[in-house]
Amino acid sequence: MNDFLFSLNATMPVFLIILLGFVLRKIGMLTDEFIPVADRFNFRVALPILVFVDIATADITGRFDWKFVLFCMGTTTIAFLAIWGIALLTLKDKGMVGAFTMCSFRGSAAVLGIAFVTNIYGEAGLAPLTLVAAVPLYNIFSVVVLSMGTKENGGKMSIKKVLWEIITNPLIIAIILAFPFAAWHVKMPHILLQSLESMGKIATPLALILLGAGFCVEEAAGKFGPTLFATVIKLIVMPGLAVAAAVALGFRNEALVAIGVMMASPTTVACYTMAKNMKNDATLAASIVMATTVLSSVTITLMVFILKTMALI
C-alpha cells in the first residue's frame, strides 16, 4: 500500500496540472496566441536549462558502474530500434511514426527513478547514472525519429534535415554543454546555479499546462488505438523485458529498481513539446503522455511488489 501511495503521489499531480491547463483553455484564460509562443519558449529555453542542470549537477563519477551504464544505454537503444520498426510496419498513417516511437520508449526516468530508489533505500545509489546513460540517447533518438517523418512530409526521410536537427536541437546542445560539468565536477557560481535551477523549474509545469491547453478530446478519441498500443509497450512490454534481462545479468536492489523505473516510467511531457515544435503528431503524443501518467501508478507499483515478493530488491 505504501508503494502504491508513493506512486500515486508521484503521478497524479502531473495529471492534475494537465487538467488545469485544459480548464484554463476552456475558460479563455490561455489564448491561441499565447500557447504557441509559450511552447517555443519552453522548447528553446526552459527545457534545455532543466536538462543542463540535471546532468551538470548529477554525481556520475562517485559510484560509476560501467556495467549499469552500458546496460541502460543498450536497453534504451534496442527499445528505440524495435519500437521504431514496429511503428513503421503497423501504423498506416506514417505521420504518427515519430510521435508513437518517441512516446513508447522515452520516459520520465530522471525524476521517478531517483525518487523511487531514494524512497526505498534512503539514497539515490546508481539512479543518477541513468541521466548520463539514457537522457542523451532519449534526446538524440527523439530528434532522429521526429526528423525522419513529420506530419507534413508523410514519413519521408531527409538525412540532411536529420543531421541539422541533431546539431541545432536545444536539448542536445544542453547535454553537450552539461557533460563536462558532471564529468569533471566543475562547480558553477551559486548565483548562476540558483538562477538556472529557478528557470529549469518552470519547464515541467509549463509543459504540462500547455499539454492540457492544447489537448483536443475529439482528435484524441480518433487515435485511441495507437495510444493504447503505445501505452502497453511503454508500461508493460518494455519494462518487463528489460527487468527480466537485468535480473538475468545479476542486477539487484537499487540498481534493479533504477532500471525498472527507467523503463516503466510514464512518457515524459517533453515528448509533447518536441512533437509539437518539430511538426509531428502532438495530439497523439499528448494522449500517450496522459494515458501513461494515469496508469503508471498501478503498473510501477505492481512491478515493485513483484520484485519485492521475489526478493530481488
C-alpha positions in Angstrom: 0.0 0.0 0.0 2.9 2.4 0.8 4.4 1.8 -2.6 1.0 2.4 -4.3 0.5 5.7 -2.4 4.1 6.8 -3.3 3.5 6.0 -6.9 0.1 7.7 -6.9 1.6 10.8 -5.3 4.3 10.9 -8.0 2.0 10.6 -11.0 -1.4 12.1 -10.1 -0.1 15.7 -9.5 1.2 15.6 -13.1 -2.3 14.6 -14.4 -4.0 17.3 -12.3 -1.7 20.0 -13.8 -2.5 18.8 -17.3 -6.2 19.0 -16.3 -5.7 22.6 -15.1 -4.3 23.6 -18.5 -7.3 22.1 -20.2 -9.7 24.0 -17.9 -7.8 27.3 -18.3 -8.0 27.0 -22.1 -11.7 26.2 -21.9 -12.5 29.3 -19.9 -10.4 31.5 -22.2 -7.5 32.4 -19.8 -5.0 30.7 -22.2 -5.4 32.1 -25.6 -4.5 30.8 -29.1 -1.8 33.5 -29.3 -0.2 32.6 -26.0 0.1 28.8 -26.4 2.5 28.6 -29.5 4.7 31.3 -28.1 4.9 29.6 -24.7 5.6 26.2 -26.5 8.6 27.7 -28.3 9.9 29.3 -25.1 9.7 26.1 -23.3 11.4 24.1 -26.0 14.2 26.5 -26.7 14.9 27.9 -23.2 13.3 26.3 -20.2 13.6 22.6 -21.1 17.2 22.9 -22.2 18.1 24.6 -19.0 16.3 21.9 -17.0 18.3 19.2 -18.8 21.5 21.1 -18.4 21.1 21.5 -14.6 20.0 17.9 -14.1 23.1 16.5 -15.9 25.6 19.1 -14.8 24.8 18.6 -11.1 24.5 14.8 -11.2 27.0 12.7 -9.3 28.1 10.4 -12.1 31.6 9.6 -11.1 31.3 8.9 -7.3 29.6 5.5 -7.9 30.2 5.0 -11.6 29.4 1.5 -12.8 30.2 0.7 -16.5 28.0 -2.4 -16.5 25.0 -0.5 -15.3 25.6 2.4 -17.7 26.1 0.1 -20.7 23.0 -1.9 -19.8 20.9 1.2 -19.6 22.3 2.5 -22.9 21.9 -0.8 -24.6 18.3 -1.4 -23.5 17.3 2.2 -24.5 18.9 1.7 -27.9 17.3 -1.7 -28.5 13.9 -0.5 -27.3 14.1 2.5 -29.7 15.0 0.5 -32.7 12.4 -2.3 -32.0 9.6 0.2 -31.4 10.5 2.2 -34.5 10.4 -0.9 -36.6 7.1 -1.9 -35.1 5.7 1.6 -35.8 6.9 1.6 -39.4 5.3 -1.9 -40.0 2.0 -1.4 -38.2 0.9 2.3 -38.4 -0.9 3.1 -41.6 -0.6 6.8 -41.0 3.2 7.3 -41.3 2.8 10.8 -39.8 2.3 9.1 -36.5 5.5 7.1 -36.5 7.7 9.8 -35.0 5.5 10.6 -32.0 4.5 7.0 -31.5 8.1 5.8 -31.4 9.3 8.6 -29.1 6.5 8.3 -26.6 6.7 4.5 -26.5 10.4 4.4 -25.4 11.0 7.7 -23.6 10.0 8.1 -20.0 10.5 10.5 -17.1 13.2 8.3 -15.6 15.2 11.3 -14.3 12.5 12.2 -11.9 10.8 9.0 -10.9 13.9 6.7 -11.0 15.9 8.7 -8.4 12.7 9.3 -6.3 11.8 5.6 -6.1 15.3 4.4 -5.3 15.7 7.1 -2.6 12.3 6.3 -1.1 13.1 2.6 -0.8 16.8 2.6 0.1 17.3 6.1 1.6 19.9 7.1 -1.0 19.9 7.6 -4.8 22.6 4.9 -5.4 23.2 4.3 -9.1 19.9 6.0 -10.2 21.7 9.3 -11.2 23.7 7.4 -13.7 20.5 6.9 -15.7 20.8 10.6 -16.5 24.1 10.0 -18.3 23.1 6.6 -19.8 19.6 7.4 -21.0 18.8 11.1 -21.2 21.3 11.9 -24.1 20.1 8.9 -26.0 16.4 9.8 -25.4 17.0 13.2 -27.0 19.2 12.1 -29.9 16.9 9.2 -30.8 13.8 11.5 -30.5 15.3 14.1 -32.8 16.2 11.4 -35.3 12.8 9.8 -35.4 10.9 13.1 -35.3 13.0 14.5 -38.2 12.6 11.3 -40.3 8.9 11.6 -40.7 6.7 14.6 -39.9 3.0 15.2 -40.5 4.0 17.4 -43.4 6.1 15.0 -45.4 4.2 11.9 -44.5 7.2 9.9 -43.3 9.8 10.6 -45.9 13.4 10.7 -44.8 15.8 13.6 -45.2 19.3 12.8 -44.0 20.4 16.4 -44.3 17.5 17.6 -42.2 18.1 14.9 -39.6 21.7 16.0 -39.1 20.8 19.6 -39.0 18.1 19.0 -36.4 20.5 17.0 -34.2 23.2 19.7 -34.4 20.8 22.6 -33.7 18.4 20.9 -31.2 18.4 22.9 -28.0 18.2 19.8 -25.7 21.2 18.1 -27.4 23.2 21.3 -27.1 22.3 21.5 -23.4 23.5 17.9 -22.9 26.9 18.6 -24.6 27.4 21.7 -22.5 26.5 20.0 -19.3 28.6 16.8 -19.6 32.0 18.5 -18.7 30.4 19.9 -15.5 29.3 16.4 -14.4 32.4 14.5 -15.6 35.0 16.8 -14.1 32.9 18.1 -11.1 33.0 21.7 -12.3 31.3 23.9 -9.8 29.1 26.8 -11.0 28.9 30.0 -9.0 26.0 29.7 -6.6 24.1 32.7 -8.0 24.3 31.3 -11.6 23.3 27.8 -10.5 20.4 29.1 -8.4 19.2 31.2 -11.4 19.4 28.3 -13.8 17.6 26.0 -11.3 14.8 28.5 -11.0 14.4 28.7 -14.7 14.5 24.9 -15.1 11.7 24.6 -12.6 9.4 26.4 -15.0 9.8 23.8 -17.7 7.8 20.8 -16.4 4.7 22.6 -15.0 4.6 24.9 -18.1 4.8 21.9 -20.4 2.1 20.1 -18.6 -0.2 23.2 -18.6 0.4 23.7 -22.3 -0.2 20.0 -23.0 -3.6 20.3 -21.3 -4.4 23.6 -23.1 -3.6 22.1 -26.5 -5.4 18.8 -25.9 -8.3 18.1 -28.2 -10.7 15.4 -26.9 -12.2 14.8 -30.4 -8.9 14.4 -32.1 -7.5 12.2 -29.3 -10.6 9.9 -29.5 -9.7 9.1 -33.1 -6.3 7.9 -32.0 -7.4 5.6 -29.2 -5.8 2.5 -30.9 -2.3 3.9 -31.3 -2.5 5.4 -27.8 -3.4 2.1 -26.2 -0.8 0.2 -28.2 2.0 2.7 -27.2 0.8 2.6 -23.5 1.0 -1.2 -23.3 4.5 -1.1 -24.9 5.7 1.7 -22.5 4.3 0.4 -19.2 4.2 -3.4 -19.6 6.2 -4.9 -22.5 9.3 -2.7 -22.4 9.9 -2.8 -18.6 9.0 -6.5 -18.4 11.7 -7.5 -20.9 14.3 -5.0 -19.5 13.8 -6.2 -15.9 14.0 -9.8 -16.9 17.2 -9.2 -18.8 18.6 -7.2 -15.8 17.8 -10.0 -13.4 19.5 -12.5 -15.7 22.6 -10.3 -15.7 22.8 -10.1 -11.9 21.4 -6.7 -11.2 19.7 -6.4 -7.8 18.4 -3.9 -5.2 18.7 -0.2 -6.0 20.3 -0.9 -9.5 17.3 -3.1 -10.4 14.8 -0.6 -9.1 16.5 2.2 -11.1 16.5 0.1 -14.3 12.9 -1.0 -13.8 11.6 2.6 -13.2 13.7 3.9 -16.0 11.9 1.6 -18.4 8.4 1.7 -16.7 8.1 5.4 -16.0 5.3 7.3 -17.8 6.1 9.1 -21.1 7.8 12.4 -20.3 5.9 15.6 -21.1 8.9 16.7 -23.1 7.7 14.3 -25.8 4.6 16.5 -26.4 6.7 19.7 -26.5 9.2 18.1 -29.0 6.5 16.6 -31.2 4.6 19.9 -31.4 7.7 22.0 -32.1 9.1 19.6 -34.7 5.8 19.4 -36.6 4.9 15.8 -35.6 1.6 14.4 -34.2 1.3 16.4 -31.0 -2.2 15.1 -30.3 -1.0 11.5 -30.3 1.9 12.5 -28.0 -0.5 14.3 -25.6 -2.8 11.3 -25.5 0.1 8.9 -24.7 1.5 11.2 -22.0 -1.8 11.4 -20.3 -2.6 7.6 -20.6 0.8 6.5 -19.3 0.8 9.1 -16.5 -2.6 7.9 -15.1 -1.9 4.1 -15.5 1.8 4.1 -14.4 0.9 4.5 -10.7 -0.6 1.0 -10.9 2.0 -0.7 -13.2 5.0 0.7 -11.4 3.6 -0.3 -8.0 2.8 -3.8 -9.3 6.4 -4.1 -10.7 7.9 -3.1 -7.3 5.6 -5.5 -5.5 6.6 -8.4 -7.7 10.3 -7.7 -7.4 9.9 -7.5 -3.6 8.0 -10.7 -3.5 10.8 -12.4 -5.4 13.4 -11.0 -3.0 15.2 -9.2 -5.8 15.0 -5.8 -4.2 
